[in-house]
Amino acid sequence: MQALTVIACILAISISSMDLSLAIIWGRKASLKWSRFLIVFASTLLGVVFSYAIVQFSYLFEDSLAMTVFRYVWDVLFHLDIGFLIVFIPLFMNWVIARPMPVYEKVMFSVITALFAACYIISAIVGDGVFSYLKYIPVLLVIVYTVVIMSLNYTKSEQKSVRAVSVTIISVSALVILLFAFSLFFPSFSPAILPLVALLYFIMLLVFLFVAIDNQEKRSEKKNEEIEKDKSRLADEIIESFHITEREVEIIKLIKAGLTNKEIGGKLNISVNTVNNHIANIFSKTGVRCRIDLLNLFEEASW
């Protein structure tokens, strides 16, 4: 089992390094605020599996005060990375499908992160026990949330790239849940579960980056002056052909900015119901079913 854990850690570190390299390449081309967050995401995932590997390898050496301190430091770094991912993964998944994350969901995951931290601190003080298992419940909640959100929004998009990424995320998340369930019935396999889970997420991120880089390269080919004029004219033609009003144009711009319906209402001093009606009209006129398809229609999607 120790050999399987080591192999899984090595594979995960290798693929995560590739993820981080691609995230940096995409970030330099995309020049987007979110590209920086993606680099942080890839770095954090790499930090999780690297710190976990260090802790596992430390058990191969003779116990001493220095080794205990060394192991404790890396264990703290490992759990700090996990806590960050509990907050970040829901934000990242919502960004992929251009779904503004409601405030109450952000608060919910902040609370979940606090519970994770509390369980870790208690388990560190009292030793292995029920809290050492409870601390993984917040991680499972994030994974279940990911499956639900991506499944609900999968059918709304007609873009092949969005669907491909969504299917990958759903499949990986489902496999992760199965791995956690497997570890409950076969505790001896538990040490190898985390690097295997990390490996699956690294593959998921790799698929997303390949799709994002491909999309970005296609867009970058059109960034000369003539094409920009054609693009501007195309947007005007779309607005005219679909009979989109000035107010609806304003709402489309705010959708691109990532605002929720409530935030759009506050920005334009109109009610949320009015915003909902405007968005429903825009979807009806353009024939799209979700925000990301609308942004892709105007070539304004972020990835």
N, C-alpha and C positions, 0 to 999 in steps of 0.2 A: 504493500500500500504506500509505503514511503517512496518507492521508486515511481509509482504512478503519479503521486503528488509532485515530485520533482520534475517529471516529464511534462505534466500539465502546466506547471509554473514556467518552464523554459519556453514552451510553445506560446503561452499567453504573453510573456514578455516580448518575444520575437514579433508577434503580430501587433501588439500594442505599440511597439516602436515604429512599425510601418504606419499604423494609424496616426501617430503623432507627426510623422514626417509628412504624410498626405494632408493632415489638417493645417500644417504650417504652409505648405504649397498652396492649398486652396485659399487660406487666409490672405496670402500675399496677392492672389489674383482677384479675390472677391472684394477686398477692402470693405468688409461689412463689420458692424459692431459684433454681430453674432459669431463671426469667424474667430474672434478672440476668445469668446466663451467656449467655442468648440475645441480650441487648442487647450484651454484649461480642463475641459471635460476629458480629452484624451490623456492629458498629463496626469489627471487624478486617477483615471482607470489604471494607468501604468503604475502610479504610486501605490495603489491598493495591492496589486498582485506582487509588486516588488517587495513591499514591506512585509506582506504575508510570507513570501518566499524566504526572506531574511530570518523571520521568526522561526519558520519550519527548519531551516538549515542550522539555526543556533542550537537546536536540540541534539545535533550530532556531536556537539562539543561537551566537554566536562562542565558541570555546573559550578559556578563561582559567583562571587558578588558582582564582579565586572560583567560577566555573561548575563546575570539576572537583570542588571540595570540596562544593558544593551538590548536585551529581549523586550523589556518593558517599554523602552523608548520607541522601538519599532512597532510594538503592539498599539501604543497610543496613536502613532502616525497612521496606522492602518485604520483604526476606528474613526479618526478625524476625517480621513478620506471617504469612508462609508457614509458618515453623517452629511458631508457635503453632497454626495451623490443622491442621497434621499431627497434633498431639496432640488438639486439640479436636473435630475432625469425627467421629472414631470414637466419642468419648464422646457427642456429640450424637445420632448415628444410633442408638446403643444405647438412649438415653433415649427416643427417639421410639417404639420398639417395646417399651419396658419390659423390656429385656434387661440384667440386671446384667453389666457388662463385667468378665470375669475379670482377675485381677491380672497374669497373664502377658501378656495383650494390652496392658495399660497399659504394662508394662515394655517390650514390643516396640516400641510406638510412641514411647516415650521414646528408645530406641536409634536408631530410624529418624530421629527429629528430630536427634539428635546427629550421625548420618552426613550428613544434609542440611547442617547447620552446618559440618561438616568440609569437605565438598565445596565449599561456598560460599567458605570462607576460603582454601582452596588455589587455587581458580579466581581469586580476587581477587588473590592473590600472584603466581601464575605467568601470569596473563592468560587469555584465551579458549583453551580446549582441551577435552580429554575431560572434565575435572571440571565444566565449565560445563554439560555435558549430563547428567552423572551426578547432579547435584544435583536433577534433576527426577524421577529414579526413585522416591525416597521419596513424592513427590506422587502418582505413578501407583499406587504400592502402596496408598496410602490410598483412592484411588478404586476400585481393584479390590476391596479389602476391603469398601467400602461396598456395591458391587454384590452381592457374595457374601452378606454378612450380611442385607441387605434381601431378596434373592431367597429365601434359606432360610426367612425368617420371614414372607414375604408370605402364603403359603397358610394359615398358622396362625391368622390373625385373621379374624373374621367382621364386624368393624366397617368400615363403608363409609369413614369418615374415615381410619382407619388404612391401609386399602388404597389410597385415593386418594393419600395422602402417600407411601406406599411405592412406588407405580408412578411417581410424579413423580421421586422420588430415584433409582430404578433407571434411568429413561429419561435423566435429566440426566447421571448418571454414565457411562452407555454413550456418550452423545454426546460427553462430554469425552474419553473414551478415543479415540474416532474422530478428534477434533480433534488430539490429540497425535500419532496415527499419521499424519494428513494432513500435519502440520508436518515430520515426518521425511522424507517424499517431496518436499515442496515447502518448502524452508527459507526461501524469500523471504516466505512467509506467516507465519513464526514470530512477528514482532512483534505481529501482530493476534490471535494465538491466545489469549494470556492474557486480554485484556479480553473476548473472546468466551466463554471458560471462566467468567470471573467473572460475566458476564451470565447464563449458564445457571444458575449457583448462586444468583444473586439471584432469578431467577424461581422456582427451587425453594423458596427460603426464603419468598418471597411467598405461594406456594400453602400452605405449612405454616402461616404466620401467619394467613391468611384462615380456614383450617379450625380452627386453635386458638382464634382469637377467636370464631368462630361457636359452637364447643363451649362456650367459657367463658361466653358470653352466655346460652346455653341453661341452663347450670347456675346462673348468677347469678339467673335469674328464679325459682328455687326456694329462694332463701336467706331466706325469711321463717320466722318461728317455727313456724307450722303445718306448712309443708312439711318443715322439719327434723325435726319429730316423726314425720311420715309416712315420711321417709327412714330414720329410726332404726328405726321399726317394720318398714319394708320389709326392712332388713338382717336384722332378727331373724327375719322370716318366711322370708327366703331361707335363713338358717342352719337354721331348723327344717324347712323343706320339703325341703331337700337332705340333712338329717341330718348336718350338719357338726359335728364334735366340737369340744370346747374347744381341744384341741391344734391342730386344723386352723385354728381361728379365729386362734390365736396366729401361725401360719405365714402366714396371709393378711395379717395386720397387718405382719409383717416383710417380706413381698413388696412391700407398698405402700411400705415404707420404702426399697426398692431394694436389699435385701441379696441376695447370692448364696446358693446352696444351702449352700455351705460355711460362710458367715457365719451363716446361720440355724442350722445345726447347732451352731456354737460358742456362739451366743446361748442356745440351749435345752439345751445339753449333751447332744446326741444326735448320732449318726453321720450322715454325708452320705447314706448309703444309706437311712436312716430318713426323712430329709427328702425324698429323692426319692420314696419310697413314699407319704408323706403328700401331696405335691403331685400325684402321679399319681392318688391317691384323690379329691382335691379336684376335679381336672379331670374325672374320670370322673363324679362326683356332679353337678357343675354343667353338664356338657356343653360346656365350653370347651376350647380347644386351646392357648392361650397365656396368658401373664401379663397382657397388656394387656386381653384380653377378660374375664379374671377380675376385674380392677380396674374395668372398665366395668360389669360386672354389679352391683357394689356402689357404682357411681358414684364411684369413688375414683381414676380415672385422672388424671394430672397435666395433660393437655391435651385 
